[in-house]
């Protein structure tokens, strides 16, 4: 009897593995602006590229660690990787 108890876990393993493979969705500019403002950034500081939806970009020279942590937590919940781009002297004009 004990030998049969281990079998359900063998077929359940692929189901658990597949559920962990969630894909990132493309968010609207309004959604990203809401997240940015909720974390204390400007609406245009947080961006997502349609060609690589798994990446979330912060483009701001003065991002504080708490702001970065706030955006990171949202990105992580949405199956995304955070990319922080710092401008050394600000954007070129």
Order of alpha helices (4+ residues) and beta strands (2+ residues): alpha-alpha-alpha-beta-beta-alpha-beta
